[in-house]
Each structure stands twice: as structure tokens, then as C-alpha cells.
Amino acid sequence: MSTATDTRPGTGPATRPSALNLSRTTATATRVLRQLRHDPRTIALMVLVPCVMLLLLRYVFDGSPRTFDSIGASLLGIFPLITMFLVTSIATLRERTSGTLERLLAMPLGKGDLIAGYGLAFGAVAIVQSALATGLAVWILGLDVTGSPWLLLLVALLDALLGTALGLFVSAFAASEFQAVQFMPAVIFPQLLLCGLFTPRSEMHPALEAVSDVLPMSYAVDGMNEVLRHTDLTATFVRDILIVAGCALLVLGLGAATLRRRTS
């Protein structure tokens, strides 16, 4: 009886890297960005839709610019999170259903490398998306913020990265693109209702306030509001961005742990 380890692709532990590797991660990110370059509709959805939504919002409240100032900063973080969640979850699921993910995981490529590569690629798009949306809101639409616009950009970027991480995570539990979209009411809508956008969280029912305290979008909105009201960097703002960033990293780790090779 042979005791040799089976080293065929995808059949033995020897072929599965156990740690993140920078070259494998960047190669994955480069491949994803190359694919996105040939998909202008997806690029438009990720980059332009938040800008269009902010533009519409500004002129919906054309007669009440103070209303735009009060909610515009919050939505500047929420819109990128939603669009990145949708695009990332569908794009990752498409990789599985097309067999691309199966072939990639048969190579010396760890799940962590794959998730980190996707996160890096979509994170690069998120930088462009957040920069365009923040620039449009502050310098063209006249969003009045007390703090630095660069802090707004930081929160918007972290929100987009959080949306990317959530999209990568939920894609593991969907068997079709339609199911991926169905996760939005379950994952995004409760956070949208409880994040403090419509009413201060302190005025909610105590049970709902407790739930909102563990939802990352709540801290994204709080961080935007800190920039809206304070000229200096506050301890609350630092806490908020650290929580959002920590949640994004945690969800990325969960995405790597739950990544499946097949949809069935």
C-alpha cells in the first residue's frame, strides 16, 4: 500500500497554501481588474451610480439645502456601500457559476489569497468611486461640512470596502445571481433603517438601539456626522472608523473561511 501524498491539483493538503502570499494576491487582483476593464457597464455601476444618486438627492432638496447638508454626508457613505455590495456579490458568484473559481482553487492559490485579491481589486475601484462622490458632493453640489473633506473621503472609502467585504461574504451562500440580490434586503436594509439616517438612534426603541449598536453602517453614519459637525479629529470619529475598518477585515476573513468551490 502506497503512503505517498497525493499532490494532484486540489486533492491534497500539499497543494493548498496556508498563508497569504503577496504575489498570488496581487496576481488575483490584476486579473479581476483586467476583467473589469472589459465590462464598462459594471464600471459605470460602481463608479457613476453613487454620483448620480447624490446629484438627484441634491436637487430633490433644491428648495431646502440644509436638508441636503444634514443627510448628504451620511448618504455619501451609504451609496458606495450598497453599490459595492451588489457588484461584488454578483461578480464573485459569477466566478463560481462559470467554473473560474473552481479552476483557480485547483492551482496553488489559497482561499485567503483569492479573497484578498478580490478585496484589493474592488478596493482600488472603491478609491475612485469614493473620490468622485466626495469631490462631487463637496466641491460641486456644495455639501457644507465643518470638518475636512479628506475625512469624508476616508469614511466613504471604508464604507465602500465594507460593502465589498459583505458582498464577498454573502456570495458564498447564494446559488444564483438572483439569490445574491435577495441578500440585500436581509443584509443592507436593516442596517439602512437602524443606522440613524432617518432618526437618531438614541430615540429608537431600546431593543432596536441595541441592535443598531452592533451594525457597522451605524458607525459609518456616525463617522460622517462627526465630520459634518466638528472641525477637529475627535475620539468618537477615530472609534467609528476603526470599527468600520475592523468589521470589513472580519467579514473578509469570514468570506475566506466560507468560500466554496462549487455552487452545488
N, C-alpha and C positions, 0 to 999 in steps of 0.2 A: 504493500500500500504506500503510495507516494505521500510525502509530507511537505512537498514544495508548496509555497504560497502562490495562489492564482493571481497573476499580475495582469490579466487581461483588462482592458479599459472598463471601469465601472464594476468589476467583480470582486476586488479585494481591497483591503484597507491600505495596501501599499500605494495604490493609485490615488488615494484621497488625501490631499494636502490638509494638514491640521491647523495651519496658521495663515493669517493674511499675508499676501505677498504683493509688494508694491507693483512689480512689473505685470503680474497677472491682473491686478485690479485696474491699472491704467490701460492695459490692452482691452479689457472688457469695456471700460468707459469709452475708449476710442471707437470701438465697434458700434456701440449704441449711438454715439454722436454721428458717426458716418451714416447710420441708418436714418436718423432723424433728419439729416441734411437732405435726404431724398423724399422726405414726407412733409411738404410745405403746409398741408392742412393741419397737421399736428403741431408744427412750429407756430402757426398762426393762433391755434387754440391756446397754447401755453403762454405765448408772449403778448399777444394783442388783446385777448378777451378781457383780462383784468383792466387794461387801459380803457377799453370800450365801456365796460361797466362803470368805471369811475367817471368817465365822461358823461354817460347817461345820468348817473346819480347827481352830478353837479348841476345839470340843467333841469332835472326833476325838481330840485330845490332852488331854482333860479331866483325866485322871489324871497327866499329865506336863506341867505348864505351862511348864517350862523348855524343852521341845522346841518348843512354840509360840513362845516368845521367840526361839529360835535360828533358826527358819526363817520366822517370821511376817513379819519385816521384808523379807526377800527376796521373798516371795510378794506382799507389798503392792505391789511394783513390777512383778512379772511378770504378775499377773492383769490390771491395766489395759492392759498392752502387748498381751496376747493378745486381749482383747475389742475394743480399738480397731482392731487389725489386721483382725479378722474383719469388723466392721461397716463399716469404711472401704472395704475392698477390694470388698465386695459392693455397697455403696451407690454407689460410683463406677462399677462395672461396669454397674449398673442404669441409670445415666445414659446410658451408651453404647448399651446394647441398646434402650432406649426412644426413642432419637433425640434426647434432650435435649442431649447433648454436641455432637452434630452441629449443632444449631441455635445453640447458644451460640458455637461456634467460627466460625460464619458471620457473627457480629457482630464489632464492633471490640473483641474480647476476646482477649488473648494467653494462651498456654498457662500462662505464669507467673502471670498474674492468676487463672486458674482453679484451679491447684494451690494457690496461696497462699490463695485464698478458701476452698477446702475445708479446708486446714490450719487456718485461723483459726476456721472454724465448729466443726470437730471438736475443736480445741484448747480452745474455750470449754466444750464438753461435758466434755473431759478434766479441766478445772479442777474442775468439780462432782464428777465421778467420783472424782478423787484426794482431794478434801477430805472427801467422805463416807467413803471407805475408810480414810483415815488417822485421821479422828476416831473411827470405829467401832473400829479396832484398838487405838488408844492409850487412849481415854477410856472405852470401854465393855467391850471384851474384855480390857483390862489388859495390852496388849503392853508389856513392860518395856524401855525404850530408855534408854541412858545420855545420848545427845545430845538436841538439840532436836527435838521433833515437827515443827517447821516445816521442818527439813532433810529429814525423811522425806517430807513433803508435796512438797517441791521435786523429790526424786528420782522419786517416784511420778508427778508431773506430766510430767517429762521422759520417763519411760518410756511414758506414755500418748501423748505427742506422737511418740515414736519409732514406736510401733505404728501411729499414724495415717499417718506418712510411709511406712512399709513397705507398709501397705495400699494407699495411693495408687499406689505404685510397681508392685507386682505386679499390680494391676488392669489395667495396660496389656498384660499378657501372657496374660490369660485371655479366653476367648471365651464363657464362661457362668459363672453363679454357682457351679455345681458345681466348675468348674475353679479358681475363685478360692479355694474352700475347700480344694482339693487342694494349694494352695501352702503351707498351714500346716505339713504335715509337712516340707516342704523348707526353709522359711524359719524357722519358730519352733522345731520340735522339736530340731534340732541345737543351737541356742543354749540351749534349756532343759536339755539333757543336759550341756553343756560349760560352763555359766555358774558352776559352783561351788556350786550348790544342794545337790547330793547328796554331793559330796566336794570337798575343797579342790582347786583347780586345780593347785597345786604337787605334788599326789600323783598326778596323771594321767600317762599315758604322755607322754613329751616331745613326740611329734608332735601329740597331742590338746591338750596345753597350749599349743603354738604356735598351733594353730587357735583355741583359746579366746581367745588374746590379741588377735585381730582381730575378735571378735564383740562388738557393742555391749551385749548383755544381760549379758556378763561384768562390764562396768564398772558397769552398773546395780545388779547384786547386790553388787559390791564397795562401791559408794557407800552402799547400805543398811547393809551390815555396819560401815562406818566410823561411821555414826550410832549403830549399836547398841552400839559398844564405846568410843567416845570422847566426852567431854563438849564438847570444843572443835572448831572447824572445822580440819580437817587438810589438809595439802597434797595427800595422796592423795585425799581427798574432792573437792577442787576439780578435780583432774585427772580424776577419774571423771565428774563431772557435765559438764565441758567436752567430754569425749569423747562422751558420750551426746548432748548437745545438738548437737555438730558432726556426728555421724552422722545425726541427724534432719534437719538442714539439707542435708546432702549428698544424702540419699535423696530429699528433696523436690525438689532440683534435678534429680536423675536422673528423677524422676517427670514433671517438666515437659518434660524433653528427650525422653522416650519416649512421651508422651501421644499416643494415636492417636484419630482422629475416628471411625473405624468399627471394628467388631469383626472384619470380614472382610478 
